[in-house]
């Protein structure tokens, strides 16, 4: 997984998804080589209002070790469908309203 911190978000009307454009060249975390594009993957994110937005994320391949890496923006967390800031606010006790179910919030707090 590659976390993008400097990026732009563009809306693709033809596919009804948002695209993340990383402004930095992605490098492999294992061997340090420049990654090349492999394909894309759709993923949704739920924000604090409960709105669902779909993103088209790049999967990148390392020419050295052959591993695939997904390029996530910093507002997404691996294996989570809610915004990273919303999860952090709930865990810190700063959020009174959260669109997630109580069982989901309990799992977040359990880890």
Secondary structure, 3 states (H helix, E strand, C coil): CEEECCEEEEEECCCCEEEEEECCCCECCCCCCEEEEEEEEEEEEECCCCCEEEEEEEEEEECCCCCEEEEEECCCCCCCCECHHHHHHHHHCCCCCCCCCHHHHHHHHHC
